[in-house]
Amino acid sequence: MESAAQIRTAFGERLRTLRTARGHSTARAVANLTGLDENRYARYERGEVEPSLATILKLCRALEVEPNELFGYPPSKSRQR
C-alpha cells in the first residue's frame, strides 16, 4: 500500500505532466488560471501538500481534464476520441 507521501508525489508529477502537456510552461500560468497562490500551486506539484476538493475542481477546469486523469486513471469513455 502506498503512503500518503507517495500518493502526493505521484499526484504532483501527474499535475506537472498535465500542465506541460496543455502548453503551460510555468506553474505561475496555472496558478493564475485557477486563482491560486503560485507558491501553493508549486507545493502541489512538489507533492508537499494536498489540494482540497474545490481546488481539484479548479485544476481540472484550468487544465481541461477530468478528475480521473488528474488521479492517474484513464479518461472516461465519453472523453476518449
Helices and strands as residue ranges (DSSP letters): H 4-21, H 27-34, H 38-45, H 53-63, H 67-70
